[in-house]
Amino acid sequence: MQNSLWLQNVAPTSLNSLSSSLNCDVCIVGGGLTGIYTAYLLAKKGVDVVLLEANSSIASGTTGHSTGKLTPQHGAVFDLLLNTFNEEEVRTYYEANVNAIENALREAAAETFRQADSYLYATTDQGAETIKKELAAYHKVGIQGIETTETELPFEVKTALKMENTYQIHPVNFAQHFAELALKAGAKLYVNTRVTKLAVDEHRLLTENDFEVNFKSVVLATHYPIEAIKGLHIAKLSIDRSYLMATKTSALLKGQYLSTDSSSRTVRTAFIDNQPYFIFGGSSHTAGAVQNTQVYYEMLEKELVSEYGLPKPEYLWSAQDPNTADYIPYIGRISDSEPRIYIATGYRKWGLSNSLVAGEIISTELTSGKHPAQHLYSPSRNLFGKTFMRMLKAIGFTVSNLAEGYLIRAEAPKCTHLGCKTQWNEADETWDCPCHGSRFDKYGNVIEGPAVYPLILE
């Protein structure tokens, strides 16, 4: 496995594993930023909340493998959103992220974040056209954006779109801070506690150690919900994997950058242990579809050295992101017929700000309030007419790989989720499932769900 910069020299929050069965008002499954922030907001309102994390420490999964950008500039997304949603709905998406970020930063530890303007940039005509459309969307929706050709990048750009007053964080330290606040507010957080069964009708779940948690409501903040098959959410999500690296540098950038070219690249810096680091990434593909993933690291490393004049990276890691068909995550009550289940997923590589939005929406819903973006993010929203083709593509990929795996990867272990044949990932030394994105280490242990049981390796 490669190592994320964010997980180096970080003292984990001291937490125990669940050692007995218990009862609670709300049980949250997943100890990333979504689960932690939701737990904090609920506990602050006096809700008896329990959080269960399968790994040995919180924020060590998707949160700890992110870019650490905390911004409402989610790529060139606003033009895309206007193809499906009206201007008021798109403005609601933007404002939900802006407000959630501002609310969280009022209580965040100062050393866990810094201000950094966000830029979309293009070096090709196609990328420049994307920015032109995105700027037009900004004007329609009422978002402040500045078109410029001045950046800190070591090459000329055709154009760039700057969004001011955005932020970047150390995602693990940021999440740990809110975990401490959640504990002080009365939340109970447990690690090394993997959920293996959810019995909704009985208001309980089981862990791999056969302990029960009885709840009134449950929040699945597991990146890819273990109960995703309810309401066909399993068919509405596709999974992408992208690559990141970090190397020492001499100075910090004032901004953070994302290209709109066909081969997208992300750039930012971070100051850790009195040392500036340059973080560079990109090159996404469908999760589990590529065996020789080392080529992606090699391609990025070559660019890092040749274009930026920096030394070879000390840290390499990859990130996995579920995408919804209409670009907006599923956050909230899973459906009207399942009023006790809440999910948060489909962040499309922008999970940090959307995690904060999720905490606000879910905590508001669970305490009988109404969040302004609740309807927009609703997992039960019905947009099949406009998104059917993208959803069909996701379903088709799942089905074809389930069959294909048995033909060309007959010796590969079966994913313990729905039986797809896994794919060995040489660079990360993992078994990856191409159907729904589950990942296992070389020993077969679960790294990412929806699988909850280890592989059977022969």
N, C-alpha and C positions, 0 to 999 in steps of 0.2 A: 504494500500500500504506500502511496505517496503521502506527504505531510503538508497540512495546511499551515500557513504562517500564523493564523489566528489561534491555533491550538498549541503553539510552542511556548513553554515557560509560563503557562497559565495555571495558577493554583485553583483546582476545582472547588466549587462550593461544597462544603461538607454535608453530605446527605446520606441517609441509610436506605436500604432496600425495605420493601414492605415485608413485615414479619408476622402479620396477623390479619385476619379478615376485619373489615370495618364498614361503617355506614357513613354517607355524606349526602349533602344536597346536590353537588355537582362534581363529577369525576372527569378530569381532563386527561386524555391519553396523548402523550407526546410532550417532551421537555425541550422543545426549541423555543424561539422567541414568541411564536404564536401562543403556545400553551402557557408559557411563563407570564407573559403580559396579561393574558386573559385571567389567569389565576390571581394575579395581583389586583386587577380591577374588580374582580368578584369579591375577593377577601376584603378589600377596602370598603365594600358595601355591606359587609357583614355576612356574606354567604359562606357556608361551611364547604370548602373546596379541597379536593384531593387531586394531586397531579402525579401521574405514573410515567416514568421514563425507562425505556428498555435498556439503554446504554449505561455505562458506569458513571457518566457525568452528563449534566445538562448542557445544551447548546453545542454539543459535539458532532451533531449530524449535519443537516442542511444549513443551519445557522452558521456553524463553524466552518463551512466550506463555501460561503458566499463571497461577494466582492466587498461587502461592507459599505455599499453606497446607500445612503438614506435620502432619497429624493423622489419627488413626484414626476420627474422626467423619466418615464419608463420606456426608453427607446422612442422610436417614431410611432407611438401608439395612438395618439389622439386623432390623426387622420383615419386610421383603421377603425377606431371606435365609431366615428361619424358615419361609417357605412352601415352600421347596425342600430345605433342609438341616436336619439335626438340631441340637440345642443345642450339642453338642460340636464339630461342624464349624463352626458360626458363631463359637463361642468361639475356635477355631483361627484363623479369619480375623482376628478382632480382635487376638489375641495376636501373630500373625505381623507385623502392621503396627506394633503397639506395640514389639515387640522390635527390629524392623528400624530403626525411628526411633531408639531408644535406642542401638543399636550404632553407627549412623552418626554420631550427634551426639558420641560419645566421641572421634571423630577429625576432626570438622568444625572449621573455623576459627570462632572465637567471634564474629567480626563478620558471619558469614553467616547467623546465625539468632538468634531471640529467642523467649522463652516468651510464649504468648498463649492463653488459654482459648478453647475453641471453643463456639459457641452455635448451636443450631437455634432459630428463632423463628417465631411465627405471628401474623398480624394478622387472620386470618379464622377462622371456625368450622371450615371444612374443614382448614385448616392446623393448627389446635389439635388436631383429632382425630388427625391424622397424628402429631403429637408425643406424644399420649397413648398411641398404639399403639407408638411407638418406645420410650418410657420402659418400657412393659411388657416389650418385647423386651430392653432393658437388664437388667431384673430377672431374666428367665429365663436370660440368657446369663452374667450375673455381671459386668456392666459398671457402673462407677461413673458415675452421672449425677445432676444436681441440677435439679429443676424450679423455675423462678423466673419472676417477672415483671419483675425488675430487670435492665435492660440499659443500655448507653451510647447506644442509638439515640434520635434526637430525636422519637420518637413512642411511644405506648403499644402494648404487645404483649399479646395474649391470654394467651400463655404462651411459655416458652422452656425449652430443655433444654441445660444446661451440662455440658461435659466439661472437666475441669481437666487441667493439666499437658500441654498440647499446644503446638505450635510453628508458627512461620511463618519462611520463609527468603527470601533473595534467590536465586531458583532458578539464575540464571546463575553468580553468584559461588560458590554452593554446589557446582555441578557442576564448575566450573573448579578448585576446590580439590581435588576427588577426581581430576580429570584429572592434576594435578601429582603427587599421591600415586601414581597409576597409573604415570606416567612414571618416577618414582623407583624404583618396584618392578620396572621392566623392561618394562612394556607399551610397544608401539609404536602411536602414534596418528597417523592421517593425515586431513587434510581435503581438500576439492576432489577427492574420489575417489568417484565414483558407480559403484555396482555395477549392471551391466546384465544379467548372466546368472549363474545358479547351477546348476552341473552337479554334482548331489549324488552320483551314482554314480561320478563321476570325482574326487570330493573336491576340487573347485576352483571358483572363481568368477572372473568376468572383469569388468574395469572398462571405462568408456567410452574409456579410453586404451589398451585392449588389453593391460593387464598382468594377470597371473594371480596369484592367491593360492591356494596349495595348503594344505589344512587337514585335520585329523582330525575336527574338529567345527565347526559354524557356528552362531552365535547371531543371529537376526533380531530386532534391537531397533529396528525402523523404524516404530514406531507402528502401521502397517498392513502386515503382512508381504508382501514381494514374492512369496513362494511360498504365499500364503494359500489358493490354490485346492486345495492338497493337503489331504486330509481334510475338504474342504468348509468350511474356516474362513471362506472368503469369504462363505458364506451365513449364517454364524452371527454376523456382526458388522454392526451398523448404525452410522451415523456422524452425530453431532450437532455443530453449530457454535453457539457462544455468544459473547457480546460483553463486553468489559471496557474500562474507562476509568480514568484517574488524573488528579487535580488536586491542587494544593498546598493544604495545610490548616495549621492552627496548632498542633495537638497530636496525639499518637498515642493510639489506642484501646488499652485493655488486652486486649480480646478480639477475636475474629474471628467473623463472623456469616454465616449462611445461612438464608434463609426457606424454609418448607415450604408456602407458599401456591402456588396454581397458576401464578402468574407469579413464579418464584423469583428472588431477588436475593442477591448475595454482597457482603460488605463486609469490608474490612480496611484497615489503614494500614501504611505502610512509611517508614523513615528512610533517605534516600539523599542523599549529598553535603550533609549537615547540614540537610536540608529534609524535613519530614514530608509525606507524600503520602497522599491518601485514594483507595482503589481500590474501584470499584463496578462491578458487572456482572450479567449475566443474559440473559434473552430468547433461549433456544435454539430451533433448528429443525433439521430434517434437512439435512445438508450438500448444497449444490448445488441445493436446491429453491426458492431465493428469489433473484430478480435484484436487486430494490431493497433491499439490506441496509442502506442508509443509514437507513431508518426505525427500525431497532433502536438505532442510535447516538443518533438524535434523541430517542427515547423515554427512554432511560437518562439522557441529558443533561438533559432536562426534569425528571426526578425528582431528579437530583443537585442541581440549582439550587433547585428549589422545596421539597423535603423536607429537604435537608441544609444549605441555605443556603450552598453552596460555589460557587466560580467555575466557569466552563465548563472542561471537561477539556483538558489539554495533550497527553495521550496517549490514543490509541484503538487497540485491537487486538482480534482475535478468536482463538478457540481451537477446535480440532477434536478430537473424542473418539470413538473406537470403543467401542461397548457390546456386551457379550455378552448372551445371552438369560437367563442366570441371575444376572447382576450381579457375578459373580466373574471376574477376568481369566483369560486363558489364559497360563500361565507354565510353561515347562519343555520337555521333549522333545515334539516335535510329535505323534509317534505311535510305537507300538512297532515299526512297520514302517520307520520312518525314524529310527534311533537316533542319527544324526549331526546332526540339525537340532533346534534349540531356538528357541522363540519367546517373546515377551513382548508382549502386546497386550490391548486391551479394557479399559482402565483406568477407563472411565466417569467421566471428569473428576477422578479421584483418582490421577493418575499419579505424584505425587511420593513418597508413602509406598509405593505399590505398586511403583515403580521400585526402591526399596531392598529390598523383599521379593523382587523378581525377581532382583536381584543375588545375594541369599543363596540362593535356591532353585537357580538355574542353576549358580552356582559350586560349590554342594554336590553337585549331580547330576554335574557334569563331573569332579569329583574323587572319585567313587565313594562319596559319603556319602548320607544320607537326611535331608531337611529335614522338620520336623513338618507343614508345610503343603503338601508336595509333591503329595500325592494330591488335595487339595482344589482346587488351582490347575491340575491337569493338563489340557493342551489336548485330551487324548484321552478325557476323562471323558464318559460317556454318560448324558445326562439328557434324551433326546429326548421321553420320555413326558410330562414336566411342562413342557417349554419349547417344544414343537412349534409352537404357535400364534404365539408371538413370533418364532420363527425363520422361519416361513412368511411372516409380514408383512415381514421383512427381505428374503427372497428375492423376494417379489412386487414390492416397491418397486424392486428392482434390475432385474427383467425388464421391468416396465412402463416405466421410464424409458429403457431401452435402445431400446424401440420408439417411445415417445412422442417422444423427442428427434429422431428422423428425420422426424417429422411436423410438429412445431411449432418446432423449432430447426434446420431443414435447413441453414442457412448457418453454424451454429456449428461450430468445429473439433472433430474427434473426439479423445476421450481416447486416448492411446497405450497404455493398459493393456489394455482389452478392447473399445474402439471405441464407447463411449457418447458421445453428443453432450454437450458441455460447456455450462455456463451462465455467462454473464458476470455477475460480481459487481461492481456499480457502486461500492459504498463502498470495498471493498478493492482494486479494480482487478485482479481475478484471474479466470481461467477456472476454474470449479469443476465437478467431475464428480459428478453426483447418484447415480451407481451405486455407486461404492466410495470416494469421497472424495478422489481425486487433485486437486491444485491446481496451477495454472500461473500465472506472472506475465503481465503484458500483452504481453510479448514471446514467450510460449510456453515459457519455462524452467520446469522442474519445481520446485515449492516443497514439496509433500508427495506421497508415494506413495499407493498402490502403483505408479503409473506411474514408469518410469525414463527414458523418452525424451521430448524436448520436443514440444510441439504443432507441427503444420504449419499456419501461418497464411497465408492467401492475401491 
